[in-house]
Amino acid sequence: MPAKGLTLSVVMFLACCLIGVALLVIRRMTVGGELGGSSGGRWVSFIILVGLWITYVVVCTLDQLGFLETGFN
């Protein structure tokens, strides 16, 4: 079976992981840990991480369905 869309999926996953790890590093430097902190900071982190997940799923799905012309196929 050809690995259609695998390249885009790996690139998207890598980008989302790097942003997620950067968020955790920033939280560690500012809050002193990955968990805790103010209620607003926790909500912002939650929204960013869920947004990354939704972006990954939507972009990869649209690419598989042929709605995106990414050039990775």
N, CA, C and O atoms as CSV, one atom per row, in Angstrom:
chain,resi,resn,atom,element,x,y,z
A,1,MET,N,N,0.831,-1.185,0.000
A,1,MET,CA,C,0.000,0.000,0.000
A,1,MET,C,C,0.874,1.247,0.000
A,1,MET,O,O,1.826,1.329,0.776
A,2,PRO,N,N,0.576,2.197,-0.836
A,2,PRO,CA,C,1.320,3.451,-0.811
A,2,PRO,C,C,0.979,4.238,0.454
A,2,PRO,O,O,-0.146,4.192,0.952
A,3,ALA,N,N,1.962,4.949,0.952
A,3,ALA,CA,C,1.806,5.725,2.183
A,3,ALA,C,C,1.330,7.133,1.849
A,3,ALA,O,O,2.055,8.104,2.061
A,4,LYS,N,N,0.105,7.243,1.324
A,4,LYS,CA,C,-0.437,8.536,0.931
A,4,LYS,C,C,-0.694,9.389,2.170
A,4,LYS,O,O,-1.386,8.963,3.095
A,5,GLY,N,N,-0.141,10.577,2.179
A,5,GLY,CA,C,-0.385,11.507,3.274
A,5,GLY,C,C,0.497,11.318,4.482
A,5,GLY,O,O,0.369,12.063,5.454
A,6,LEU,N,N,1.389,10.347,4.456
A,6,LEU,CA,C,2.229,10.101,5.622
A,6,LEU,C,C,3.201,11.251,5.863
A,6,LEU,O,O,3.467,11.604,7.011
A,7,THR,N,N,3.725,11.828,4.807
A,7,THR,CA,C,4.691,12.919,4.956
A,7,THR,C,C,4.053,14.120,5.642
A,7,THR,O,O,4.629,14.678,6.576
A,8,LEU,N,N,2.879,14.519,5.192
A,8,LEU,CA,C,2.201,15.646,5.817
A,8,LEU,C,C,1.873,15.336,7.269
A,8,LEU,O,O,2.025,16.195,8.137
A,9,SER,N,N,1.427,14.123,7.535
A,9,SER,CA,C,1.081,13.736,8.893
A,9,SER,C,C,2.293,13.836,9.815
A,9,SER,O,O,2.177,14.329,10.937
A,10,VAL,N,N,3.439,13.378,9.358
A,10,VAL,CA,C,4.660,13.438,10.172
A,10,VAL,C,C,5.094,14.884,10.382
A,10,VAL,O,O,5.490,15.254,11.488
A,11,VAL,N,N,5.026,15.703,9.341
A,11,VAL,CA,C,5.415,17.112,9.459
A,11,VAL,C,C,4.485,17.842,10.422
A,11,VAL,O,O,4.943,18.603,11.274
A,12,MET,N,N,3.178,17.611,10.289
A,12,MET,CA,C,2.210,18.248,11.192
A,12,MET,C,C,2.415,17.788,12.627
A,12,MET,O,O,2.374,18.599,13.553
A,13,PHE,N,N,2.638,16.486,12.817
A,13,PHE,CA,C,2.849,15.956,14.160
A,13,PHE,C,C,4.104,16.559,14.783
A,13,PHE,O,O,4.097,16.931,15.957
A,14,LEU,N,N,5.181,16.656,14.007
A,14,LEU,CA,C,6.421,17.237,14.510
A,14,LEU,C,C,6.228,18.698,14.902
A,14,LEU,O,O,6.704,19.129,15.952
A,15,ALA,N,N,5.528,19.464,14.059
A,15,ALA,CA,C,5.289,20.874,14.365
A,15,ALA,C,C,4.447,21.032,15.633
A,15,ALA,O,O,4.753,21.861,16.490
A,16,CYS,N,N,3.388,20.232,15.744
A,16,CYS,CA,C,2.533,20.322,16.934
A,16,CYS,C,C,3.291,19.892,18.186
A,16,CYS,O,O,3.119,20.489,19.249
A,17,CYS,N,N,4.120,18.869,18.071
A,17,CYS,CA,C,4.922,18.427,19.218
A,17,CYS,C,C,5.907,19.503,19.655
A,17,CYS,O,O,6.063,19.758,20.849
A,18,LEU,N,N,6.567,20.130,18.695
A,18,LEU,CA,C,7.528,21.178,19.045
A,18,LEU,C,C,6.848,22.356,19.733
A,18,LEU,O,O,7.386,22.912,20.690
A,19,ILE,N,N,5.674,22.737,19.252
A,19,ILE,CA,C,4.934,23.828,19.892
A,19,ILE,C,C,4.488,23.409,21.291
A,19,ILE,O,O,4.575,24.202,22.229
A,20,GLY,N,N,4.012,22.172,21.443
A,20,GLY,CA,C,3.591,21.673,22.748
A,20,GLY,C,C,4.736,21.612,23.746
A,20,GLY,O,O,4.571,22.003,24.902
A,21,VAL,N,N,5.888,21.127,23.316
A,21,VAL,CA,C,7.052,21.069,24.202
A,21,VAL,C,C,7.525,22.476,24.555
A,21,VAL,O,O,7.923,22.730,25.692
A,22,ALA,N,N,7.484,23.390,23.588
A,22,ALA,CA,C,7.858,24.774,23.874
A,22,ALA,C,C,6.922,25.372,24.923
A,22,ALA,O,O,7.365,26.103,25.809
A,23,LEU,N,N,5.629,25.063,24.823
A,23,LEU,CA,C,4.674,25.536,25.825
A,23,LEU,C,C,5.022,24.999,27.203
A,23,LEU,O,O,4.977,25.740,28.185
A,24,LEU,N,N,5.367,23.723,27.290
A,24,LEU,CA,C,5.733,23.141,28.576
A,24,LEU,C,C,7.008,23.759,29.140
A,24,LEU,O,O,7.110,23.979,30.347
A,25,VAL,N,N,7.975,24.040,28.276
A,25,VAL,CA,C,9.220,24.677,28.723
A,25,VAL,C,C,8.943,26.087,29.224
A,25,VAL,O,O,9.477,26.494,30.255
A,26,ILE,N,N,8.119,26.827,28.511
A,26,ILE,CA,C,7.769,28.184,28.934
A,26,ILE,C,C,7.039,28.137,30.269
A,26,ILE,O,O,7.304,28.958,31.148
A,27,ARG,N,N,6.117,27.179,30.432
A,27,ARG,CA,C,5.413,27.053,31.717
A,27,ARG,C,C,6.383,26.697,32.836
A,27,ARG,O,O,6.247,27.199,33.951
A,28,ARG,N,N,7.351,25.846,32.556
A,28,ARG,CA,C,8.317,25.471,33.591
A,28,ARG,C,C,9.133,26.684,34.019
A,28,ARG,O,O,9.429,26.843,35.203
A,29,MET,N,N,9.504,27.549,33.059
A,29,MET,CA,C,10.315,28.730,33.394
A,29,MET,C,C,9.492,29.796,34.115
A,29,MET,O,O,10.017,30.483,34.991
A,30,THR,N,N,8.217,29.947,33.767
A,30,THR,CA,C,7.417,31.024,34.345
A,30,THR,C,C,6.665,30.597,35.600
A,30,THR,O,O,6.577,31.364,36.560
A,31,VAL,N,N,6.122,29.381,35.602
A,31,VAL,CA,C,5.294,28.932,36.726
A,31,VAL,C,C,6.096,28.085,37.700
A,31,VAL,O,O,5.750,27.996,38.878
A,32,GLY,N,N,7.164,27.462,37.218
A,32,GLY,CA,C,7.955,26.579,38.064
A,32,GLY,C,C,7.569,25.118,37.900
A,32,GLY,O,O,8.042,24.272,38.658
A,33,GLY,N,N,6.729,24.806,36.940
A,33,GLY,CA,C,6.318,23.432,36.667
A,33,GLY,C,C,5.334,23.403,35.523
A,33,GLY,O,O,4.829,24.436,35.084
A,34,GLU,N,N,5.073,22.204,35.050
A,34,GLU,CA,C,4.142,22.066,33.931
A,34,GLU,C,C,2.695,22.181,34.400
A,34,GLU,O,O,1.826,22.614,33.643
A,35,LEU,N,N,2.440,21.796,35.635
A,35,LEU,CA,C,1.097,21.840,36.193
A,35,LEU,C,C,0.997,22.982,37.187
A,35,LEU,O,O,2.005,23.446,37.719
A,36,GLY,N,N,-0.208,23.426,37.430
A,36,GLY,CA,C,-0.419,24.473,38.423
A,36,GLY,C,C,-0.408,25.855,37.805
A,36,GLY,O,O,-0.567,26.018,36.595
A,37,GLY,N,N,-0.220,26.834,38.650
A,37,GLY,CA,C,-0.252,28.208,38.187
A,37,GLY,C,C,-1.647,28.781,38.310
A,37,GLY,O,O,-2.533,28.176,38.914
A,38,SER,N,N,-1.826,29.923,37.746
A,38,SER,CA,C,-3.112,30.601,37.830
A,38,SER,C,C,-4.153,29.891,36.970
A,38,SER,O,O,-3.823,29.121,36.068
A,39,SER,N,N,-5.395,30.166,37.271
A,39,SER,CA,C,-6.491,29.568,36.507
A,39,SER,C,C,-6.428,30.016,35.043
A,39,SER,O,O,-6.667,29.217,34.138
A,40,GLY,N,N,-6.111,31.281,34.813
A,40,GLY,CA,C,-6.011,31.792,33.449
A,40,GLY,C,C,-4.901,31.117,32.666
A,40,GLY,O,O,-5.079,30.781,31.495
A,41,GLY,N,N,-3.756,30.917,33.303
A,41,GLY,CA,C,-2.640,30.250,32.640
A,41,GLY,C,C,-2.951,28.812,32.290
A,41,GLY,O,O,-2.554,28.322,31.233
A,42,ARG,N,N,-3.665,28.133,33.181
A,42,ARG,CA,C,-4.051,26.745,32.898
A,42,ARG,C,C,-5.011,26.682,31.720
A,42,ARG,O,O,-4.894,25.799,30.870
A,43,TRP,N,N,-5.962,27.615,31.665
A,43,TRP,CA,C,-6.925,27.629,30.558
A,43,TRP,C,C,-6.248,27.956,29.229
A,43,TRP,O,O,-6.578,27.367,28.200
A,44,VAL,N,N,-5.306,28.889,29.252
A,44,VAL,CA,C,-4.582,29.233,28.020
A,44,VAL,C,C,-3.805,28.017,27.515
A,44,VAL,O,O,-3.825,27.720,26.321
A,45,SER,N,N,-3.127,27.317,28.416
A,45,SER,CA,C,-2.388,26.113,28.028
A,45,SER,C,C,-3.332,25.056,27.475
A,45,SER,O,O,-3.033,24.413,26.470
A,46,PHE,N,N,-4.466,24.879,28.130
A,46,PHE,CA,C,-5.467,23.914,27.679
A,46,PHE,C,C,-5.946,24.242,26.268
A,46,PHE,O,O,-6.011,23.366,25.407
A,47,ILE,N,N,-6.276,25.501,26.042
A,47,ILE,CA,C,-6.791,25.921,24.740
A,47,ILE,C,C,-5.735,25.738,23.651
A,47,ILE,O,O,-6.055,25.301,22.545
A,48,ILE,N,N,-4.483,26.069,23.954
A,48,ILE,CA,C,-3.409,25.905,22.966
A,48,ILE,C,C,-3.213,24.432,22.629
A,48,ILE,O,O,-3.124,24.079,21.453
A,49,LEU,N,N,-3.144,23.564,23.641
A,49,LEU,CA,C,-2.895,22.148,23.394
A,49,LEU,C,C,-4.069,21.484,22.664
A,49,LEU,O,O,-3.848,20.688,21.751
A,50,VAL,N,N,-5.294,21.793,23.046
A,50,VAL,CA,C,-6.453,21.234,22.342
A,50,VAL,C,C,-6.515,21.796,20.919
A,50,VAL,O,O,-6.856,21.076,19.981
A,51,GLY,N,N,-6.186,23.074,20.760
A,51,GLY,CA,C,-6.151,23.675,19.430
A,51,GLY,C,C,-5.133,23.006,18.520
A,51,GLY,O,O,-5.393,22.811,17.333
A,52,LEU,N,N,-3.970,22.653,19.073
A,52,LEU,CA,C,-2.961,21.937,18.285
A,52,LEU,C,C,-3.486,20.576,17.840
A,52,LEU,O,O,-3.297,20.172,16.692
A,53,TRP,N,N,-4.142,19.879,18.753
A,53,TRP,CA,C,-4.692,18.562,18.424
A,53,TRP,C,C,-5.763,18.672,17.344
A,53,TRP,O,O,-5.754,17.908,16.379
A,54,ILE,N,N,-6.681,19.613,17.501
A,54,ILE,CA,C,-7.747,19.787,16.509
A,54,ILE,C,C,-7.160,20.181,15.156
A,54,ILE,O,O,-7.603,19.683,14.120
A,55,THR,N,N,-6.176,21.065,15.157
A,55,THR,CA,C,-5.527,21.476,13.911
A,55,THR,C,C,-4.890,20.284,13.210
A,55,THR,O,O,-5.037,20.121,11.999
A,56,TYR,N,N,-4.183,19.453,13.968
A,56,TYR,CA,C,-3.540,18.270,13.397
A,56,TYR,C,C,-4.578,17.343,12.759
A,56,TYR,O,O,-4.413,16.915,11.616
A,57,VAL,N,N,-5.637,17.037,13.494
A,57,VAL,CA,C,-6.658,16.111,12.999
A,57,VAL,C,C,-7.356,16.682,11.764
A,57,VAL,O,O,-7.555,15.968,10.781
A,58,VAL,N,N,-7.724,17.950,11.806
A,58,VAL,CA,C,-8.458,18.562,10.689
A,58,VAL,C,C,-7.581,18.639,9.438
A,58,VAL,O,O,-8.025,18.273,8.350
A,59,VAL,N,N,-6.352,19.109,9.581
A,59,VAL,CA,C,-5.479,19.256,8.412
A,59,VAL,C,C,-5.181,17.898,7.784
A,59,VAL,O,O,-5.235,17.756,6.563
A,60,CYS,N,N,-4.870,16.903,8.606
A,60,CYS,CA,C,-4.569,15.578,8.052
A,60,CYS,C,C,-5.804,14.945,7.418
A,60,CYS,O,O,-5.698,14.269,6.396
A,61,THR,N,N,-6.968,15.159,8.016
A,61,THR,CA,C,-8.203,14.630,7.437
A,61,THR,C,C,-8.516,15.294,6.100
A,61,THR,O,O,-8.839,14.618,5.123
A,62,LEU,N,N,-8.419,16.624,6.063
A,62,LEU,CA,C,-8.685,17.333,4.804
A,62,LEU,C,C,-7.710,16.918,3.714
A,62,LEU,O,O,-8.086,16.819,2.546
A,63,ASP,N,N,-6.468,16.678,4.087
A,63,ASP,CA,C,-5.486,16.230,3.100
A,63,ASP,C,C,-5.845,14.846,2.569
A,63,ASP,O,O,-5.760,14.610,1.364
A,64,GLN,N,N,-6.243,13.931,3.443
A,64,GLN,CA,C,-6.612,12.581,3.013
A,64,GLN,C,C,-7.848,12.576,2.125
A,64,GLN,O,O,-7.973,11.748,1.222
A,65,LEU,N,N,-8.762,13.511,2.389
A,65,LEU,CA,C,-9.983,13.579,1.586
A,65,LEU,C,C,-9.783,14.342,0.283
A,65,LEU,O,O,-10.690,14.392,-0.548
A,66,GLY,N,N,-8.607,14.936,0.094
A,66,GLY,CA,C,-8.289,15.608,-1.152
A,66,GLY,C,C,-8.696,17.073,-1.216
A,66,GLY,O,O,-8.691,17.663,-2.297
A,67,PHE,N,N,-9.046,17.670,-0.087
A,67,PHE,CA,C,-9.447,19.075,-0.075
A,67,PHE,C,C,-8.247,20.022,-0.015
A,67,PHE,O,O,-8.396,21.217,-0.272
A,68,LEU,N,N,-7.072,19.513,0.317
A,68,LEU,CA,C,-5.865,20.341,0.388
A,68,LEU,C,C,-4.896,19.900,-0.685
A,68,LEU,O,O,-4.783,18.711,-0.983
A,69,GLU,N,N,-4.204,20.850,-1.261
A,69,GLU,CA,C,-3.153,20.568,-2.228
A,69,GLU,C,C,-1.848,20.966,-1.578
A,69,GLU,O,O,-1.388,22.096,-1.741
A,70,THR,N,N,-1.246,20.045,-0.839
A,70,THR,CA,C,-0.059,20.361,-0.047
A,70,THR,C,C,1.239,20.105,-0.787
A,70,THR,O,O,2.257,20.723,-0.475
A,71,GLY,N,N,1.224,19.211,-1.756
A,71,GLY,CA,C,2.462,18.866,-2.459
A,71,GLY,C,C,3.266,17.793,-1.763
A,71,GLY,O,O,4.346,17.435,-2.233
A,72,PHE,N,N,2.768,17.266,-0.648
A,72,PHE,CA,C,3.488,16.205,0.073
A,72,PHE,C,C,3.167,14.820,-0.481
A,72,PHE,O,O,3.863,13.859,-0.153
A,73,ASN,N,N,2.141,14.691,-1.305
A,73,ASN,CA,C,1.731,13.364,-1.788
A,73,ASN,C,C,2.489,12.946,-3.003
A,73,ASN,O,O,2.261,11.857,-3.529
